[in-house]
Amino acid sequence: MFRRTFWFTAGAAAGVWATTKVNRKIRQLTPESLAAQAADKAIDAGHRLKDFALDVREGMVRREAELGGALGLDASVDPELPVIRHTAVEAPGPDRATVHRTLPYNSNNRNEDH
């Protein structure tokens, strides 16, 4: 008699456990639940992307300060202010200007990109 009671109780407990698991999984797979899960994951991905962008920006500011110090361009770098870029291109010297002016002009060339 004790064996039958034990197995009956074990079977009933397994049935209740399985039913609870199945019902919980069915609730997770409803369209509303899936939409909520997708929204949560999208928000989480957005936060991680924002953190990555802030880390990259911090690294850029730090590296610009290092390069500015190495090149002798020591200026205070405030991350809130726009960065003033210094151009490394020099104005054309007299030899370049004269070479450009002395090139032959072709009136048939309509391409202005040259």
C-alpha positions as CSV (number, residue, x, y, z in Angstrom):
1,M,0.0,0.0,0.0
2,F,2.8,2.4,0.8
3,R,4.4,1.8,-2.6
4,R,1.2,2.7,-4.4
5,T,0.7,5.9,-2.4
6,F,4.3,6.9,-3.0
7,W,4.1,6.4,-6.8
8,F,0.7,8.1,-6.9
9,T,2.1,11.1,-5.1
10,A,5.2,11.2,-7.2
11,G,3.1,11.0,-10.4
12,A,0.8,13.8,-9.2
13,A,3.7,16.0,-8.3
14,A,5.4,15.4,-11.7
15,G,2.1,16.2,-13.4
16,V,1.7,19.4,-11.5
17,W,5.3,20.4,-12.2
18,A,5.0,19.6,-15.9
19,T,1.7,21.5,-16.2
20,T,3.2,24.5,-14.4
21,K,6.3,24.5,-16.7
22,V,4.1,24.2,-19.9
23,N,1.8,27.0,-18.8
24,R,4.7,29.3,-18.0
25,K,6.3,28.6,-21.4
26,I,3.0,29.2,-23.2
27,R,2.7,32.6,-21.4
28,Q,6.2,33.5,-22.5
29,L,5.4,32.8,-26.2
30,T,2.3,35.0,-26.4
31,P,2.7,37.9,-28.9
32,E,2.5,40.5,-26.1
33,S,5.3,38.8,-24.1
34,L,7.5,38.4,-27.2
35,A,7.0,42.1,-28.1
36,A,8.0,43.1,-24.5
37,Q,11.1,40.9,-24.6
38,A,12.1,42.3,-28.0
39,A,11.6,45.9,-26.7
40,D,13.7,45.1,-23.6
41,K,16.5,43.7,-25.7
42,A,16.4,46.7,-28.0
43,I,16.7,49.1,-25.1
44,D,19.5,47.1,-23.6
45,A,21.4,47.1,-27.0
46,G,20.9,50.8,-27.2
47,H,22.4,51.3,-23.8
48,R,25.4,49.2,-24.7
49,L,25.9,51.1,-27.9
50,K,25.7,54.4,-26.1
51,D,28.3,53.2,-23.6
52,F,30.5,52.0,-26.4
53,A,30.2,55.4,-28.2
54,L,31.1,57.3,-24.9
55,D,34.1,55.0,-24.4
56,V,35.3,55.7,-27.9
57,R,34.8,59.4,-27.5
58,E,36.8,59.4,-24.2
59,G,39.6,57.5,-25.9
60,M,39.6,60.0,-28.8
61,V,39.9,62.9,-26.4
62,R,42.7,61.2,-24.5
63,R,44.6,60.3,-27.7
64,E,44.2,63.9,-29.1
65,A,45.6,65.3,-25.9
66,E,48.5,62.9,-26.1
67,L,49.2,63.8,-29.8
68,G,48.7,67.5,-29.0
69,G,51.4,67.2,-26.3
70,A,53.7,65.3,-28.6
71,L,53.3,67.8,-31.4
72,G,53.5,70.9,-29.1
73,L,49.9,71.8,-29.7
74,D,49.1,72.0,-26.0
75,A,45.6,73.4,-25.8
76,S,43.0,72.6,-23.2
77,V,40.6,70.0,-24.5
78,D,37.1,70.3,-23.2
79,P,34.8,67.5,-24.4
80,E,31.8,69.8,-24.4
81,L,33.4,72.3,-26.8
82,P,33.8,71.5,-30.5
83,V,37.4,70.6,-31.4
84,I,39.3,73.1,-33.5
85,R,41.1,71.2,-36.2
86,H,44.6,72.4,-37.4
87,T,45.3,71.8,-41.0
88,A,48.6,70.3,-41.9
89,V,48.5,71.4,-45.5
90,E,50.7,74.3,-46.4
91,A,49.8,76.9,-48.9
92,P,51.3,76.2,-52.4
93,G,54.7,77.8,-52.9
94,P,55.6,79.9,-55.9
95,D,56.8,76.9,-57.8
96,R,53.4,75.1,-57.6
97,A,51.5,78.2,-58.5
98,T,53.6,78.9,-61.6
99,V,53.4,75.3,-62.7
100,H,49.6,75.3,-62.4
101,R,49.3,78.6,-64.4
102,T,51.6,77.4,-67.1
103,L,49.7,74.3,-68.0
104,P,48.2,74.5,-71.5
105,Y,44.5,75.4,-71.6
106,N,42.4,73.1,-73.7
107,S,39.0,74.7,-74.6
108,N,37.5,71.3,-75.5
109,N,37.9,70.0,-72.0
110,R,34.6,70.6,-70.3
111,N,35.4,68.5,-67.2
112,E,36.0,71.0,-64.4
113,D,37.3,68.4,-61.9
114,H,40.8,68.5,-63.4
